[in-house]
């Protein structure tokens, strides 16, 4: 039963077959040729991602309507130490934000009096791990990889926030941050209709933000999957290359894309023989340390804190990447 549900609702084999008929019978292309394979890859992945994304973001946003920022801050404020970091990281999983979108909430939480270590746990977790990405990871790879990705992402968020908290770096947050008070929105009084409208608006908002990155990501994935020879990919990023994780990480940092846009690229790279750790390191670098988000964060924190944050996340991503490559056979 689980296998049937996984194939039909996550991997959408029915959609794969439907697109195959479209490519072969309507477009007159062969799936065994590069053009036909590329067209199928592009249409199938785009449709699958947007279908899953719409359903998942709607569900997550409906749940999120019960936890507005001020209410969340009050909940987090009841905890201290590592438990607060864990809770902040877990909260990040139900906020489907990119790294840039997470920064306003980071400012709000910090101005409300939460320790900066706790807010950094949220800032790392929010773009890196969310429930929608878990389902999409499972639909493209498998549940082992999806669950492991979530676990290591949360561990990185908790450890990163805890280290920043222990270093006592509050003085390296720009002073204006503490003056931006978070409004208290009484979301718990919303009616079901209001929550549904909120969820629908969030779906439209997020799709408007990510659609271009999804199309670009799927396009690059189709190019890698059907046009770049496997031996070329493996010569640069093969599992036997000790530098592959480092290269993938630092190539990912200058880019800006949501995790939904990087997944098709990751899918194509894995099928070409690139190590799962190398691929996940690339995804994490793009989503957690994109150049635009670092530029925005520089307006909020001083260079020393920004450097410490960047160093912690980079080291964490490298450790995760090499660890996954070391146990790659277990996950595939």
NUZAMI-893279 format. One line per 5 residues: number of its first residue (from 0); their letters; for each residue x, y, z of N, C-alpha, C. Coordinates in steps of 0.1 Angstrom, whole numbers. Example, Ala and Ser with C-alpha at 12.3 -4.5 7.8 and 13.67 -1.06 7.14 Angstrom:
<atoms>
0> AS> 132,-57,78,123,-45,78,132,-33,78 ~ 128,-22,71,137,-11,71,129,0,79 .
</atoms>
This chain:
<atoms>
0> XXXXX> 8,-12,0,0,0,0,9,13,0 ~ 19,12,9,28,24,9,35,26,-4 ~ 40,15,-10,46,16,-23,37,22,-34 ~ 24,18,-33,15,23,-43,12,38,-41 ~ 10,42,-29,8,56,-26,20,64,-29 .
5> XXXXX> 32,59,-27,45,66,-30,46,68,-45 ~ 43,57,-52,45,58,-67,34,68,-73 ~ 22,67,-68,11,75,-75,10,89,-70 ~ 13,91,-57,11,105,-51,24,113,-50 ~ 35,106,-49,48,114,-48,55,113,-61 .
10> XXXXX> 59,101,-65,66,100,-78,57,103,-90 ~ 44,101,-88,34,104,-99,37,97,-112 ~ 38,83,-111,41,75,-122,30,77,-133 ~ 18,80,-129,7,82,-138,10,95,-147 ~ 16,105,-140,19,117,-148,31,114,-157 .
15> XXXXX> 40,106,-153,52,103,-161,47,96,-174 ~ 38,86,-172,32,79,-184,24,88,-193 ~ 17,97,-187,8,107,-194,17,116,-203 ~ 28,121,-197,37,130,-204,44,122,-215 ~ 47,109,-212,54,101,-223,45,100,-235 .
20> XXXXX> 32,98,-233,22,97,-244,22,110,-251 ~ 22,121,-244,22,134,-250,34,136,-259 ~ 46,133,-254,58,135,-261,59,126,-274 ~ 55,113,-272,56,104,-283,44,105,-293 ~ 32,107,-288,20,106,-297,17,120,-303 .
25> XXXXX> 19,130,-295,15,144,-299,27,151,-306 ~ 38,151,-299,50,158,-304,58,150,-314 ~ 55,136,-314,62,128,-324,77,126,-321 ~ 80,127,-308,94,125,-304,97,112,-297 ~ 109,107,-299,112,94,-292,118,97,-279 .
30> XXXXX> 114,89,-269,120,90,-255,135,86,-255 ~ 139,78,-265,153,73,-265,162,83,-271 ~ 157,94,-277,165,104,-282,167,116,-272 ~ 177,124,-274,180,135,-265,169,145,-264 ~ 164,149,-276,154,159,-276,141,154,-269 .
35> XXXXX> 137,142,-272,125,136,-266,126,135,-251 ~ 138,130,-247,141,128,-233,141,141,-225 ~ 147,151,-232,147,164,-225,133,170,-224 ~ 125,169,-234,112,175,-234,104,168,-223 ~ 105,155,-222,98,147,-212,102,151,-198 .
40> XXXXX> 115,152,-196,121,155,-183,115,169,-179 ~ 116,179,-188,111,192,-185,97,193,-181 ~ 88,187,-190,74,188,-187,70,181,-175 ~ 75,168,-173,71,160,-162,76,166,-149 ~ 88,171,-148,93,176,-135,86,189,-132 .
45> XXXXX> 84,198,-142,77,211,-139,63,208,-133 ~ 55,200,-140,42,197,-136,42,190,-122 ~ 51,181,-120,51,174,-107,55,183,-95 ~ 65,191,-98,69,201,-87,58,211,-84 ~ 51,216,-94,41,226,-91,28,220,-85 .
50> XXXXX> 25,208,-89,14,201,-82,16,198,-68 ~ 28,192,-65,32,189,-51,33,202,-43 ~ 40,212,-49,42,225,-42,29,231,-38 ~ 19,232,-47,7,238,-44,-1,231,-32 ~ -1,218,-33,-8,210,-23,-1,212,-9 .
55> XXXXX> 12,211,-9,20,211,3,20,225,9 ~ 22,235,1,23,249,7,9,253,12 ~ -2,249,6,-15,251,11,-16,245,25 ~ -13,232,26,-14,225,39,-5,231,50 ~ 7,234,46,16,240,56,12,254,60 .
60> XXXXX> 7,262,51,3,276,54,-10,275,63 ~ -18,266,60,-30,265,69,-26,262,83 ~ -17,253,85,-11,250,99,-4,263,104 ~ 3,269,95,11,281,100,2,292,104 ~ -10,293,99,-19,304,103,-22,303,118 .
65> XXXXX> -20,292,125,-22,291,139,-10,296,147 ~ 1,299,140,13,303,147,19,316,140 ~ 13,327,142,19,340,137,32,343,145 ~ 40,352,139,53,354,145,53,358,160 ~ 43,366,164,43,370,178,40,358,187 .
70> XXXXX> 30,350,183,27,339,191,38,329,191 ~ 45,327,180,57,318,180,68,323,189 ~ 69,337,189,80,342,198,77,339,212 ~ 64,340,216,60,337,230,62,323,233 ~ 60,314,224,62,300,226,77,297,228 .
75> XXXXX> 85,303,219,100,301,220,105,307,232 ~ 99,318,237,104,325,249,103,317,262 ~ 94,307,261,93,298,273,104,288,275 ~ 112,287,265,123,277,265,137,284,266 ~ 147,277,270,160,283,271,170,273,267 .
80> XXXXX> 182,277,264,193,268,261,191,260,248 ~ 196,248,247,195,241,235,181,237,231 ~ 172,236,241,158,233,238,151,245,230 ~ 155,257,233,150,268,225,156,267,210 ~ 168,264,209,174,262,196,167,251,188 .
85> XXXXX> 164,240,194,157,229,188,144,233,183 ~ 136,240,192,123,244,188,123,255,177 ~ 133,264,177,134,274,166,137,267,153 ~ 146,257,154,149,249,141,137,242,136 ~ 129,236,145,117,229,141,107,238,135 .
90> XXXXX> 106,250,141,97,260,136,100,264,122 ~ 114,264,119,118,268,106,113,258,95 ~ 110,245,99,106,235,90,92,238,85 ~ 84,246,92,70,248,88,69,262,82 ~ 80,268,79,80,281,72,86,280,59 .
95> XXXXX> 79,279,48,84,277,35,90,289,28 ~ 101,294,35,107,307,30,121,304,24 ~ 125,312,15,139,312,10,147,319,20 ~ 160,319,18,170,326,27,167,340,29 ~ 163,347,18,161,362,19,148,365,26 .
100> XXXXX> 137,356,24,124,358,30,125,356,45 ~ 135,348,50,136,344,64,142,356,72 ~ 149,365,66,156,376,73,146,385,80 ~ 135,389,74,126,398,82,121,391,95 ~ 118,378,94,114,371,107,125,371,116 .
105> XXXXX> 137,369,111,149,369,120,150,383,127 ~ 148,394,120,148,407,126,137,408,137 ~ 125,403,133,114,404,143,116,396,155 ~ 121,384,154,124,376,166,135,382,175 ~ 145,387,168,156,394,176,151,406,183 .
110> XXXXX> 143,414,176,138,427,182,128,424,194 ~ 122,412,194,113,408,204,120,403,216 ~ 133,402,216,140,398,228,145,383,228 ~ 143,376,217,148,362,217,163,362,216 ~ 170,353,222,185,353,221,189,351,206 .
115> XXXXX> 200,357,202,204,357,188,207,342,183 ~ 212,334,193,215,320,189,202,313,185 ~ 191,316,192,178,310,188,174,314,175 ~ 175,327,172,171,333,159,179,328,148 ~ 192,325,151,201,320,140,197,305,137 .
120> XXXXX> 193,298,147,189,284,145,177,284,135 ~ 168,294,137,156,295,128,161,300,114 ~ 171,309,113,176,315,101,182,304,92 ~ 189,294,99,196,284,92,186,273,87 ~ 176,270,96,167,259,93,156,263,83 .
125> XXXXX> 151,275,83,140,279,75,142,277,60 ~ 153,282,54,154,280,40,160,266,36 ~ 166,260,46,173,247,44,164,235,44 ~ 154,235,54,145,224,56,131,229,58 ~ 122,224,50,108,226,52,100,214,48 .
130> XXXXX> 88,212,52,80,200,50,78,198,35 ~ 76,209,28,74,207,13,87,201,7 ~ 99,205,11,111,200,5,113,186,8 ~ 108,182,20,110,168,24,102,159,15 ~ 89,162,12,81,154,3,87,154,-11 .
135> XXXXX> 91,166,-16,97,166,-29,110,158,-30 ~ 118,158,-19,130,150,-19,127,135,-20 ~ 116,131,-13,112,117,-13,106,114,-27 ~ 100,123,-33,94,120,-46,104,119,-57 ~ 116,126,-55,126,125,-65,137,114,-62 .
140> XXXXX> 140,113,-49,150,103,-45,143,92,-38 ~ 144,92,-25,137,82,-17,135,87,-2 ~ 128,80,6,125,85,20,138,85,28 ~ 147,76,26,160,76,34,167,89,32 ~ 169,93,20,176,106,17,168,118,23 .
145> XXXXX> 155,118,21,146,129,26,147,130,41 ~ 146,119,48,146,120,63,160,124,68 ~ 170,117,61,184,120,66,187,135,63 ~ 182,141,52,185,155,49,178,164,60 ~ 166,161,64,160,168,74,167,168,87 .
150> XXXXX> 171,156,91,178,154,104,191,162,104 ~ 200,160,94,212,167,94,210,183,93 ~ 200,187,85,197,201,84,193,207,98 ~ 185,200,105,181,204,119,193,204,128 ~ 201,194,127,213,193,136,222,205,133 .
155> XXXXX> 224,208,120,233,220,117,227,233,122 ~ 214,234,121,207,246,126,209,248,141 ~ 207,237,148,208,237,163,222,239,167 ~ 232,232,162,246,234,166,250,248,162 ~ 247,253,150,251,266,146,246,277,155 .
160> XXXXX> 233,276,158,227,286,167,233,285,181 ~ 235,273,186,241,271,199,255,277,200 ~ 263,275,190,277,281,190,276,296,190 ~ 268,302,182,266,317,181,261,322,195 ~ 252,315,201,248,319,215,259,319,225 .
165> XXXXX> 267,308,225,278,307,234,289,317,232 ~ 290,322,220,300,332,217,296,346,222 ~ 284,348,226,279,361,231,281,372,221 ~ 275,372,209,277,381,199,266,391,197 ~ 258,394,207,247,403,206,252,417,201 .
170> XXXXX> 264,421,205,269,435,202,272,436,187 ~ 272,425,180,275,425,166,262,425,157 ~ 251,427,163,238,429,156,236,444,155 ~ 232,449,143,230,463,142,219,468,151 ~ 221,480,157,212,485,167,198,487,162 .
175> XXXXX> 196,490,150,182,493,145,173,480,146 ~ 180,469,146,172,456,146,163,455,159 ~ 169,460,170,162,459,183,150,469,184 ~ 149,478,174,138,488,174,126,484,166 ~ 128,473,158,117,468,149,108,458,156 .
180> XXXXX> 98,463,163,89,455,171,79,447,162 ~ 77,435,166,68,426,159,54,428,163 ~ 45,431,153,31,433,157,24,420,162 ~ 15,422,171,8,410,176,-5,408,169 ~ -5,399,159,-16,396,151,-24,385,157 .
185> XXXXX> -37,387,160,-45,377,167,-50,366,157 ~ -40,358,152,-43,348,142,-52,337,147 ~ -52,335,161,-60,324,166,-75,326,165 ~ -79,339,162,-93,342,161,-98,341,147 ~ -89,338,138,-93,336,124,-103,325,122 .
190> XXXXX> -112,327,113,-122,316,110,-116,307,99 ~ -122,295,97,-117,285,88,-116,292,74 ~ -126,299,70,-125,306,57,-113,315,56 ~ -110,322,67,-99,332,67,-86,324,65 ~ -85,312,72,-73,304,71,-71,298,57 .
195> XXXXX> -82,294,51,-82,289,37,-77,300,28 ~ -82,312,29,-78,323,21,-63,326,23 ~ -59,326,35,-45,328,39,-36,318,32 ~ -40,305,33,-33,294,26,-32,296,11 ~ -43,300,5,-44,302,-9,-35,313,-14 .
200> XXXXX> -35,324,-6,-26,335,-9,-11,332,-8 ~ -8,323,2,6,319,4,10,310,-8 ~ 1,302,-13,5,293,-24,8,302,-36 ~ -1,312,-39,2,321,-50,14,329,-48 ~ 16,334,-36,28,342,-33,41,335,-35 .
205> XXXXX> 42,322,-30,54,314,-31,56,310,-45 ~ 46,306,-52,47,302,-66,52,314,-75 ~ 47,326,-72,52,337,-79,67,340,-77 ~ 71,336,-65,85,338,-61,94,328,-68 ~ 90,315,-69,98,304,-72,97,299,-86 .
210> XXXXX> 86,303,-94,83,297,-106,95,298,-116 ~ 101,309,-116,112,311,-126,124,302,-122 ~ 127,301,-109,138,293,-105,135,278,-108 ~ 123,274,-106,119,260,-109,121,257,-124 ~ 117,266,-133,118,265,-147,133,264,-151 .
215> XXXXX> 141,273,-145,155,273,-148,162,260,-143 ~ 158,256,-131,164,244,-125,160,232,-133 ~ 148,231,-137,144,219,-145,151,219,-158 ~ 152,231,-164,159,232,-177,173,228,-176 ~ 180,232,-165,194,228,-163,195,213,-161 .
220> XXXXX> 185,208,-153,184,194,-150,183,185,-163 ~ 174,190,-172,172,183,-185,184,183,-193 ~ 191,195,-193,204,196,-200,214,186,-195 ~ 216,185,-182,225,176,-176,222,162,-179 ~ 209,159,-177,203,145,-178,205,139,-192 .
225> XXXXX> 203,148,-202,202,142,-216,213,147,-225 ~ 221,157,-222,230,162,-232,245,162,-227 ~ 247,162,-214,261,162,-209,265,147,-206 ~ 275,142,-213,279,128,-211,283,125,-196 ~ 279,113,-192,282,109,-178,297,110,-175 .
230> XXXXX> 305,106,-184,320,106,-181,325,120,-178 ~ 319,130,-185,323,144,-182,319,149,-168 ~ 306,145,-164,302,149,-151,310,142,-140 ~ 313,129,-142,321,122,-132,335,126,-132 ~ 340,131,-143,354,136,-143,356,148,-134 .
235> XXXXX> 345,156,-132,345,168,-124,340,166,-110 ~ 329,159,-109,322,157,-96,320,143,-92 ~ 327,134,-98,326,119,-94,329,117,-80 ~ 323,106,-75,325,102,-60,340,100,-57 ~ 348,97,-67,362,94,-64,370,107,-63 .
240> XXXXX> 364,118,-66,371,131,-65,370,137,-51 ~ 381,138,-44,381,143,-30,375,157,-29 ~ 377,165,-39,374,179,-38,359,182,-43 ~ 352,171,-47,338,173,-53,329,181,-43 ~ 329,177,-31,320,184,-21,324,198,-19 .
245> XXXXX> 337,201,-18,341,215,-17,337,223,-29 ~ 340,218,-41,337,225,-53,322,227,-54 ~ 313,217,-51,299,219,-52,294,229,-42 ~ 300,230,-31,296,239,-20,298,254,-25 ~ 311,256,-29,314,270,-33,309,274,-46 .
250> XXXXX> 305,265,-55,298,268,-67,284,272,-63 ~ 278,266,-53,264,269,-49,262,282,-42 ~ 272,287,-35,271,299,-27,267,312,-35 ~ 273,314,-47,270,327,-54,256,326,-60 ~ 250,314,-61,237,313,-68,225,317,-58 .
255> XXXXX> 214,320,-64,202,322,-57,190,315,-62 ~ 186,305,-55,174,298,-59,168,291,-47 ~ 155,288,-48,148,281,-37,152,266,-39 ~ 150,259,-28,153,244,-29,145,237,-40 ~ 133,243,-43,125,237,-53,132,238,-67 .
260> XXXXX> 140,248,-69,147,250,-82,159,242,-83 ~ 165,238,-71,177,230,-71,175,215,-72 ~ 163,211,-68,160,196,-68,161,190,-82 ~ 156,196,-93,158,189,-106,172,188,-110 ~ 181,198,-106,195,197,-109,201,186,-101 .
265> XXXXX> 197,185,-89,202,174,-80,198,160,-86 ~ 186,159,-90,181,146,-96,190,142,-108 ~ 192,152,-117,200,149,-129,215,145,-125 ~ 221,152,-116,235,149,-112,236,135,-106 ~ 227,132,-97,227,118,-91,226,107,-101 .
270> XXXXX> 217,109,-111,216,99,-122,228,98,-131 ~ 237,109,-130,249,109,-138,261,103,-130 ~ 258,99,-117,268,92,-109,275,101,-99 ~ 270,114,-97,276,123,-87,271,118,-73 ~ 280,118,-64,277,114,-50,266,121,-44 .
275> XXXXX> 258,115,-36,246,121,-30,251,132,-20 ~ 262,130,-14,267,140,-5,271,153,-12 ~ 277,151,-24,281,163,-32,269,171,-37 ~ 258,163,-41,246,170,-45,239,177,-34 ~ 238,171,-22,232,177,-11,240,190,-6 .
280> XXXXX> 253,189,-7,261,200,-3,258,212,-12 ~ 257,209,-25,253,220,-35,240,226,-31 ~ 230,217,-29,216,222,-25,216,231,-13 ~ 224,226,-3,224,234,10,231,247,8 ~ 242,247,0,249,260,-2,240,270,-9 .
285> XXXXX> 233,266,-19,224,275,-27,213,280,-18 ~ 207,271,-10,195,276,-2,198,283,11 ~ 209,279,17,212,285,30,222,297,29 ~ 230,297,19,241,307,18,242,315,5 ~ 230,317,-1,230,324,-14,236,338,-12 .
290> XXXXX> 242,343,-22,249,356,-22,239,367,-19 ~ 227,368,-25,217,378,-21,213,378,-6 ~ 212,366,-1,208,366,14,219,370,22 ~ 232,367,19,243,372,26,244,387,26 ~ 241,393,14,242,408,13,231,414,21 .
295> XXXXX> 219,408,22,208,413,30,212,412,45 ~ 218,400,49,221,398,62,232,407,67 ~ 241,412,58,251,421,61,246,435,66 ~ 233,438,61,227,450,66,221,449,80 ~ 221,437,85,215,434,98,225,431,109 .
300> XXXXX> 236,424,105,246,421,114,260,426,110 ~ 269,427,119,282,433,116,291,422,110 ~ 302,426,103,310,416,95,315,404,103 ~ 319,406,116,324,395,124,313,384,126 ~ 301,388,129,290,379,131,286,372,118 .
305> XXXXX> 286,380,107,283,374,94,294,364,90 ~ 307,367,93,317,357,90,316,345,98 ~ 313,346,111,312,334,120,300,325,115 ~ 289,332,112,277,325,106,281,317,94 ~ 287,324,84,291,318,71,301,306,74 .
310> XXXXX> 310,308,83,320,297,85,314,285,91 ~ 305,287,101,298,276,108,290,268,98 ~ 282,275,89,274,268,80,282,261,69 ~ 292,267,64,301,261,54,307,248,59 ~ 313,249,71,319,237,77,309,226,79 .
315> XXXXX> 297,230,84,286,220,86,282,213,73 ~ 281,221,62,277,216,49,288,206,44 ~ 301,210,46,312,201,41,312,188,49 ~ 310,189,62,309,176,70,298,167,65 ~ 286,174,63,274,166,59,277,160,45 .
320> XXXXX> 282,168,36,285,163,22,294,151,22 ~ 306,152,29,315,141,29,309,128,37 ~ 301,131,47,295,120,55,285,112,46 ~ 277,120,38,267,113,29,275,105,18 ~ 285,111,13,293,104,3,299,91,8 .
325> XXXXX> 303,91,21,309,80,27,299,68,29 ~ 287,72,31,276,62,33,266,62,21 ~ 271,66,10,262,67,-2,254,55,-5 ~ 261,43,-4,254,31,-8,242,28,1 ~ 242,33,13,231,31,22,218,38,18 .
330> XX> 220,50,11,209,59,8,203,56,-6 ~ 211,51,-15,207,49,-29,199,36,-30 .
</atoms>
